[in-house]
Amino acid sequence: MGQIVKFFGWLLICIALTLVIFGHITMVFIYSFDYLWQTLFPKNPSVISSIWFIFGSVIPGGALWLVGFVIEKFGQREDAADAKAEAEAKAEAEANRSSISDQTPQAES
């Protein structure tokens, strides 16, 4: 399950970055390089730079990827605990089986 969530996290990161990159490239084709430069480094302090959108586009995908990573780690711990419990159960069953076979009388031929 963790791998699936991590995959969607990577997918979201890649889609967001692709949209931001191609959005900025088409900005040059539609307007001009000066307009792109103005959106990247605005002279007006009240205007948000598009660099923040580049960094902000990674946040949702990164958060989703991190959730998948945590799910994988908890899943590995759970699998290790299940394997340990299964090994203990097998050892206990083997001990019970050997003690039962010691108690039953063997037929002599």
Beta strands, then each sheet from edge to edge (+ up, - down):
end
